[in-house]
Every structure is written in structure tokens, then in C-alpha cells.
Amino acid sequence: MDSDDIQNNARPQPEEIKELLDGDDMDSSPIENAVANQPPATNSAPADRGLEFLYDVPLQISVEVGRSKILLKDLLKMGEGYIIELDKLAGDSLDLYVNSRLIAKGEAVMVGDKFGIRLTDIVSAVDRVEQLG
């Protein structure tokens, strides 16, 4: 197997991802449908592989409360108790990003003594694939 074959098998093509996400069975997620309908992973063509190879890929998840622009002189004045005004209002939804891509919106919740996010709106699978570039 030459290096071109390895590179081609390392990342699914956008058409392949769209095909996997456009599954007919809407009772489960597109990823579950794709995995359930795929034969065991082999060294065959890329269209024949499932998504199991992606399960252990680490993802960076971040939640954005809001944004603000400040001057450097204001940054240098900051101290304990300093307040930064954000561009979102209290009660506005929070943005959930996975690897710097907007995936969902939600609301802040407390679970014990930790904060979490309850998802209220998820970006559609088609829109997420289009964001891939």
C-alpha cells in the first residue's frame, strides 16, 4: 500500500460524510445508522468502512458565554472585582463549540457544585457538514 492510499483512507471524503449523515432511518442518529449498516472494517474501499475509527478522536469542547473588546489600557487596570460587559444579555443562550465550530446552543445549569450546559438547539447535521469546508 503506497502513501497515497494511506492518505486517502485517513480522512473520509465530504461526499462520504454527507452520504452517512443522510440516512433513511430517523429514529437514531446518522452516525449510529452509518455504523450499524457498515460491514466490519477491512482494507477495502473507503465507502465500505464504518465510523469506528473516529470514536477515540479527542475533541475540544468550549462554551462561550459572550464576547467583548477592550483596550489594552483597560486590560492592565483589571483586578479582582473588575467587571467586563459582554455582548449577550442575561438569559441569552450559550454557544457550544466543538473544535471551534458551533454545534449547539444551550442554557447554563448547575450540577452539584459544577456548571454544565443543557442543550436547547442543535445545529443540523447538514449545516455541520457544510461548515467542514
Protein Blocks (a to p, Z undefined) as FASTA:
>chain_A
ZZklmmmmmpccfklmmmmmmpfblkbcfklmmmmmpccddfbdfklpcfklmmmpccdd
dddfbdcdddfklmmmgcehiacddfbdehiacdddeehiafbdcddddehjaccdddfb
dcdfklmmmmnZZ
